[in-house]
Amino acid sequence: MARASSPQRRPCSFCADAPRSRARYGERGATLFAAQDAAIDASYAQLAATALGIGSCWVGAFDEARVARLLGLKAGVRPVAILTLGHAAEHRERPPRRPVEALVHAEAH
Ligand SMILES: Cc1cc2nc3c(=O)[nH]c(=O)nc-3n(C[C@H](O)[C@H](O)[C@H](O)COP(=O)(O)O)c2cc1C
């Protein structure tokens, strides 16, 4: 994880380190586990922020090459997610969610 110097004002970026995962787990590590690791990190960070009363937004739509350049990432390391963090100006009602039955499949999809 690349952590910004001022969490109040700056987003946090979560990166997949394919070379490191490849060294330990081979090709599946490089092509899958590295991204899963970064997504897990971002998810838990978002949960921790929420528990601390800090608002966040998961951002996946960004210019990957530009972010990698800004963060000075080495070859093979990809930014997967950015979390914007801050104190929410307003608190909304919980938005509607798909029902559990639409998400959980027994035996087959
Ligand atoms: C994988 C993923 C990528 C996302 N990328 C963006 C993004 O680039 N920009 C953005 O505004 N919201 C993005 N979102 C959506 C927000 O993080 C958030 O989930 C959305 O605003 C819905 O929030 P709500 O369910 O609390 O209304 C993304 C969500 C996911 C799961």
PDBQT file of the ligand as one rigid body, heavy atoms in Angstrom, charges set to zero:
ROOT
HETATM    1  C1  LIG A 201     -14.645  -1.873  -8.067  1.00  0.00    +0.000 C 
HETATM    2  C2  LIG A 201     -15.272  -0.509  -7.854  1.00  0.00    +0.000 A 
HETATM    3  C3  LIG A 201     -14.779   0.592  -8.543  1.00  0.00    +0.000 A 
HETATM    4  C4  LIG A 201     -15.368   1.850  -8.359  1.00  0.00    +0.000 A 
HETATM    5  N1  LIG A 201     -14.856   2.935  -9.011  1.00  0.00    +0.000 NA
HETATM    6  C5  LIG A 201     -15.398   4.152  -8.790  1.00  0.00    +0.000 A 
HETATM    7  C6  LIG A 201     -14.853   5.309  -9.408  1.00  0.00    +0.000 A 
HETATM    8  O1  LIG A 201     -13.890   5.229 -10.150  1.00  0.00    +0.000 OA
HETATM    9  N2  LIG A 201     -15.424   6.504  -9.153  1.00  0.00    +0.000 N 
HETATM   10  C7  LIG A 201     -16.504   6.624  -8.308  1.00  0.00    +0.000 A 
HETATM   11  O2  LIG A 201     -16.985   7.735  -8.094  1.00  0.00    +0.000 OA
HETATM   12  N3  LIG A 201     -17.032   5.545  -7.720  1.00  0.00    +0.000 NA
HETATM   13  C8  LIG A 201     -16.511   4.318  -7.928  1.00  0.00    +0.000 A 
HETATM   14  N4  LIG A 201     -17.026   3.229  -7.318  1.00  0.00    +0.000 N 
HETATM   15  C9  LIG A 201     -18.263   3.375  -6.523  1.00  0.00    +0.000 C 
HETATM   16  C10 LIG A 201     -18.044   3.937  -5.137  1.00  0.00    +0.000 C 
HETATM   17  O3  LIG A 201     -16.890   3.474  -4.506  1.00  0.00    +0.000 OA
HETATM   18  C11 LIG A 201     -19.244   3.536  -4.267  1.00  0.00    +0.000 C 
HETATM   19  O4  LIG A 201     -19.285   2.139  -4.173  1.00  0.00    +0.000 OA
HETATM   20  C12 LIG A 201     -20.486   4.060  -4.881  1.00  0.00    +0.000 C 
HETATM   21  O5  LIG A 201     -20.434   5.454  -4.800  1.00  0.00    +0.000 OA
HETATM   22  C13 LIG A 201     -21.733   3.489  -4.244  1.00  0.00    +0.000 C 
HETATM   23  O6  LIG A 201     -21.777   3.844  -2.930  1.00  0.00    +0.000 OA
HETATM   24  P1  LIG A 201     -23.112   3.551  -2.132  1.00  0.00    +0.000 P 
HETATM   25  O7  LIG A 201     -23.405   2.114  -2.410  1.00  0.00    +0.000 OA
HETATM   26  O8  LIG A 201     -22.761   3.806  -0.707  1.00  0.00    +0.000 OA
HETATM   27  O9  LIG A 201     -24.118   4.469  -2.709  1.00  0.00    +0.000 OA
HETATM   28  C14 LIG A 201     -16.464   1.992  -7.489  1.00  0.00    +0.000 A 
HETATM   29  C15 LIG A 201     -16.932   0.884  -6.789  1.00  0.00    +0.000 A 
HETATM   30  C16 LIG A 201     -16.346  -0.352  -6.970  1.00  0.00    +0.000 A 
HETATM   31  C17 LIG A 201     -16.871  -1.536  -6.184  1.00  0.00    +0.000 C 
ENDROOT
TORSDOF 0
